[in-house]
């Protein structure tokens, strides 16, 4: 996000849409992210990769920086059902205060990651979670896990 106005406009829009959504906004943002992910993969000519480790690395350090700058780390999970975690210390949309503290606007980014994995032939579910310890700046953790159902 090069423009602070754009960032706060989008965050304000999320906050507005959150009123009366019945808790489904995160799911809708994830679906929106999947659509955006497909388009971004085409626009950036993102190459498919059969090696999952390499693919996750390229998503985190090549594709996502095209969208917005952030400090990111990849961690491998010990559980085969959750093979990867992506830690993001300066997420694009989490500086804004939302009504529900558990709401994670970065669900849209999770949808982007999920679609790029799917384009390469991997069926994973990507979820975004807010993490904050006390006065620390908000962080987001994306979990990449085995998809349990199509509606998940």
C-alpha positions in Angstrom: 0.0 0.0 0.0 1.8 3.1 -1.2 -1.0 5.4 -0.1 -1.9 5.9 3.5 -5.3 7.2 2.4 -6.0 3.9 0.5 -5.0 1.8 3.5 -7.3 3.7 5.9 -10.1 3.9 3.3 -10.1 0.1 3.0 -9.9 -0.4 6.8 -12.8 2.0 7.2 -14.7 0.1 4.6 -14.1 -3.2 6.5 -15.2 -1.6 9.7 -18.4 -0.3 8.0 -19.1 -3.7 6.5 -18.5 -5.5 9.8 -21.6 -3.8 11.3 -24.5 -6.3 11.0 -22.6 -8.9 9.0 -23.3 -11.7 11.4 -19.6 -12.7 11.6 -19.3 -13.6 7.9 -17.1 -10.8 6.7 -13.8 -12.7 7.2 -15.2 -15.5 5.0 -16.3 -13.0 2.4 -12.8 -11.4 2.5 -11.2 -14.8 2.0 -13.3 -15.4 -1.1 -12.4 -11.9 -2.3 -8.8 -12.7 -1.7 -9.1 -15.9 -3.8 -10.4 -13.9 -6.7 -7.6 -11.3 -6.3 -5.0 -14.1 -5.9 -6.0 -15.6 -9.3 -5.7 -12.2 -11.0 -2.4 -11.3 -9.3 -0.9 -14.6 -10.3 -1.8 -13.8 -13.9 -0.6 -10.2 -13.8 2.7 -11.0 -12.2 3.1 -14.2 -14.3 3.7 -16.1 -11.1 5.1 -19.5 -12.1 3.6 -22.7 -10.7 5.9 -24.8 -8.5 5.6 -28.5 -7.6 7.9 -28.1 -4.6 5.8 -26.9 -1.7 8.7 -25.4 0.3 9.9 -23.4 -2.7 6.3 -22.3 -3.5 5.6 -21.0 0.0 8.9 -19.2 0.0 8.1 -17.5 -3.4 4.6 -16.5 -2.2 6.0 -15.0 1.0 9.1 -13.2 -0.4 8.2 -12.6 -4.0 4.4 -12.3 -4.5 3.2 -10.7 -1.3 5.8 -7.9 -1.3 4.3 -6.8 -4.7 1.1 -6.1 -2.7 2.5 -4.3 0.4 5.7 -4.2 2.3 5.8 -6.2 5.6 8.3 -8.1 7.7 7.5 -11.8 7.2 8.9 -15.1 8.4 8.1 -18.7 7.5 8.0 -21.4 10.1 7.6 -25.1 9.4 5.0 -26.8 11.6 5.7 -30.1 13.3 2.2 -31.3 12.6 1.8 -32.6 9.0 -1.7 -31.2 9.0 -0.3 -27.7 9.5 3.0 -27.7 7.6 3.6 -23.9 7.5 3.0 -20.7 9.4 3.7 -17.3 8.1 4.3 -14.6 10.6 3.7 -11.0 9.5 4.8 -8.3 11.9 3.4 -5.3 10.0 0.2 -6.4 8.3 -1.6 -4.1 5.9 -5.0 -3.9 7.5 -4.6 -4.6 11.2 -3.6 -1.1 12.5 -7.2 -0.1 12.5 -9.5 -0.9 15.5 -12.4 -3.1 14.6 -15.6 -3.8 16.7 -14.7 -7.4 17.2 -11.1 -7.8 18.4 -11.0 -11.4 17.0 -11.8 -10.0 13.5 -8.8 -10.4 11.1 -9.0 -8.2 8.0 -6.0 -10.0 6.7 -8.4 -12.9 5.7 -8.2 -11.3 2.3 -4.5 -12.0 2.2 -5.1 -15.6 3.4 -7.5 -16.0 0.4 -4.7 -14.8 -2.0 -2.2 -17.3 -0.5 -4.8 -20.1 -0.7 -5.6 -19.4 -4.4 -1.9 -19.3 -5.4 -1.3 -22.6 -3.7 -4.4 -24.0 -5.5 -3.2 -22.8 -8.9 0.0 -24.8 -8.3 -2.0 -27.9 -7.5 -1.9 -27.8 -3.7 -5.2 -28.1 -1.7 -4.6 -26.2 1.5 -6.7 -24.0 3.8 -5.1 -20.7 4.7 -6.4 -18.9 7.8 -5.3 -15.6 9.3 -5.2 -14.8 13.0 -4.4 -11.6 14.9 -1.6 -11.8 17.5 -0.9 -9.1 20.0 0.9 -9.2 23.3 0.0 -6.2 25.5 1.2 -3.0 24.0 3.0 -4.7 21.1 2.1 -3.8 17.6 -0.5 -6.1 16.0 0.8 -9.1 14.1 -0.8 -11.7 11.9 -0.1 -15.4 11.7 -1.3 -17.3 8.6 -1.7 -21.0 9.0 -1.4 -23.2 6.0 -3.1 -26.5 6.7 -4.8 -29.4 5.0 -8.2 -28.5 3.8 -10.9 -30.2 5.7 -13.9 -29.3 3.6 -14.6 -27.0 0.6 -16.7 -24.7 2.8 -14.0 -24.3 5.5 
